[in-house]
Amino acid sequence: MSWEWLFPLVCGAAALLGANWSLGRRLQGAAPGEERAQAHLLGLFLPVLVGGITGWHLLEDLYLGGSHGLPPAPAVGSPVLWALGASAVLFVAGALSRALDHLRLDRRLRDCSQVDTEVRGAQRLVDDLAQGNRAVRVRRLVTDKPTALLVGLFRPTLYLSSWYFKCLTEAGLRSVLAHELGHAKRRDNLLAAVGQGLVWATFWTPTVHAHLRGLKSEAEVAADALAAELTGEPLELARTLVLSALAEAPDANSPACAFTGDGVEERVECLMHLHRRGAQSKETKGIHPVALWSLTAGAVYLLADTLPHLLDGLAH
């Protein structure tokens, strides 16, 4: 086996192992919230990046003699090209599956929800928090169970059960609305759809399911931080979390952003920490992690694409 075959395979395997080790270390030392969410997102994206670079490099060597460009017609039957195409199809199918889950759930919930005077008041609170932009539409679910679901990818609808209107003060309701508005501003439902697509495309990687679960958990912590920043009352949100969790939490496996679920204790702890330091958002200093990883990915691509050809040339 020549360098042109061996190097991309070894380099790809080493890159995945190194990335998982690095992300594991980063997750251990990172505080809950945005930093860990970025690490989980990278854990979903890196197998796609490494697999795509490795597969395309092998395709160039097999059908283009090491030169760059689109593969010719004979490459259509290549297993490498079929694998790359299958990954792209699986990514689209996974993302569409999550989007369809939202569409079906929205239709079911709309049939058992309504808009009344209290809901219009909640809508005004959301619009005030969003500075007049109707980023979230509010509807009341006809149930007394503490259920809050944000459904939809681009213009989401927040379904609140009657429990939130009956059992919470206006400050408590405002904290819940701010939390869900945080999800809408972060596009967490859309991000979850992209994450599911990445999981489907890289089903062969054993860590992707854990990263998807971690991404969902960190999205809740990040939305809590945004809510605390919007309202200036992180303890009010913490009290509301405890009340709703003690009453009855919604299904944690729902395809939408739910107000309660796993990790309530950690979220309350983070909110108490925010209260102690004044609920001010933490600024990102230095190079943004996404920019740093993008530059690293570009450098790795150039190295993987040129070094084996240089070595092969030296061998001759």
Buried (B, 14 or more C-beta within 10 A) or exposed (E): EEBBBEBBEEBBEEBBEEBBEBBEEBBEEBEBBBBBBBBBBBBBBBBBBBBBBBBBBBBBBBBBEBEEEEBEEEBEEBEBBEEBEEBEEBBEEBBBBBBEBBEEBBEEBEEEBEEEEBBEEBBEBBBEBBEEEEBBBBBBBEEEEBBBBBBBBEEBBBBBBBBBBEBBEEEBBBBBBBBBBBBBBBBBBBBBBBBBBBBBBBEEBEBBEEBBBBBBBBBBBBBBBBBBBBBEBBBBBBBBBBBBBEEEBBEEEBBBBBBBBBBBEBBBBBBEBBBEEEBEEEEEEEEEBEEEBEEEBEEBBEEBBEBBBEBBEEEE
